[in-house]
Amino acid sequence: MEAKAIPLLTPYTIGRFHLSHRVVHAPLTRSRCYNNLPGEHVALYYSQRASEGGLLISESTGVSETAQGYPSTPGIWTKDQVEAWKPVVEGVHQKGGVFFCQIWHVGRASTYDYQPNGQAPISCTDKQITPEVLDDGTVEEFSAPRRLREDEIHQIVNDFRLAARNCIEAGFDRVEIHCAFGYLIEQFMKDSVNDRTDKYGGSMENRCRFALEVIQAAIDEAGADRVGVRLSPNSNYLDCWDSDPDALGLYMIHAMNKLGVLYCSMVEPEAVKVDGKVQIPYKLLHFRKAFSGTFIVGGGYNREEGNRAVSEGYIDLVAYGKWFLANPDLPKRFGLNALLNKYDRSTFYSPDPVAGTAYTPQVLLLNFGKTLVVPF
Ligand SMILES: Cc1cc2nc3c(=O)[nH]c(=O)nc-3n(C[C@H](O)[C@H](O)[C@H](O)COP(=O)(O)O)c2cc1C
């Protein structure tokens, strides 16, 4: 089969980067960065998934001591962390990949245990996230947060600025700002959480002020053509939703257009099944039309739906999460229409450095009647 005939495997230019295909590695937290440092196994993980002209987004990476809320997630606020990232980034570059670092702050999605001196997590509010019973029966409970004073907010913006600067030092092709899934920036953006009465609360403009200050700070450091933003206006994770997600998403997109943001990465609110097959109902089309940069979408895509969405112009690039996690050579497999390794949810966040990474040095592609060994 001619690789060129496959829409996902057609080249695409994003700013200064010339991609040879459109299969993007979505940000994937693995909880394996002990002491907030990415180690050798993390370098191996990313280099296995890197390909010539392929775009990878890193797992969420904390911008400061107060940014953490989950076990063994990486940071990029200390010199040691920057040094630890360098070989990871180098490994991706050696394979010809383009590597963006997703920077985040969890805000109130944290507990006293993760915070310096056991203090309260910070947020735009002092409302606690409602404890939730997870699929495995355990209860996820976060500590009551402390509402940031208005005069403290610029310090958090500055943490993002310094993190963006550290991404440059670590060699990343630059940054994605995590403005999604109920973490700090989204806590400010969405009206189910933000109950402030100062200039960071109330109107849409006020609620988006913090997000846009952070994006501007990253742009000041890295340049607009090296800053991407992830948004999920339709999500309701961590008790965080908005009464008007369309207006919120469009407000952010118009502001991002003015700032010249390189890409907008969004999460598909819905994937339905029609005749037993996954189908993406293109619910983000109005956002796609409004955004003037590169539009990346992920969430529930398989090979077929990725090809359809790219060929119909719904999106420019597809961010694959679970399939990329389990299939390090995913673009190659898509090219060959080969079988995919199944993913195993139970190992997604396992601290084991090997479990659930398809860690074999080579992958067997079995649907050609003969065994094809693909090195990566
Ligand atoms: C194990 C795991 C970790 C994830 N970690 C992050 C993360 O660090 N940052 C983020 O923005 N999204 C994260 N996500 C969401 C993914 O980037 C992606 O949007 C989601 O998996 C849906 O895409 P998929 O259906 O292709 O997996 C994570 C998802 C999974 C399964």
The ligand as an ORCA input file, in Angstrom:
! r2SCAN-3c Opt
* xyz 0 1
  C      -2.833      7.230     30.928
  C      -3.332      8.572     30.480
  C      -2.679      9.703     30.901
  C      -3.084     10.966     30.437
  N      -2.381     12.062     30.814
  C      -2.681     13.267     30.292
  C      -1.872     14.398     30.565
  O      -0.840     14.314     31.254
  N      -2.242     15.583     30.015
  C      -3.348     15.698     29.213
  O      -3.641     16.804     28.739
  N      -4.109     14.637     28.909
  C      -3.800     13.430     29.419
  N      -4.544     12.336     29.070
  C      -5.577     12.469     28.035
  C      -4.967     12.081     26.676
  O      -4.020     13.047     26.248
  C      -6.047     11.925     25.577
  O      -6.721     13.146     25.414
  C      -7.034     10.844     25.952
  O      -6.353      9.648     26.265
  C      -8.018     10.568     24.813
  O      -7.356     10.131     23.657
  P      -7.344      8.575     23.246
  O      -8.772      8.143     23.126
  O      -6.591      8.526     21.956
  O      -6.633      7.851     24.362
  C      -4.195     11.074     29.561
  C      -4.865      9.923     29.180
  C      -4.438      8.683     29.599
  C      -5.159      7.451     29.129
*
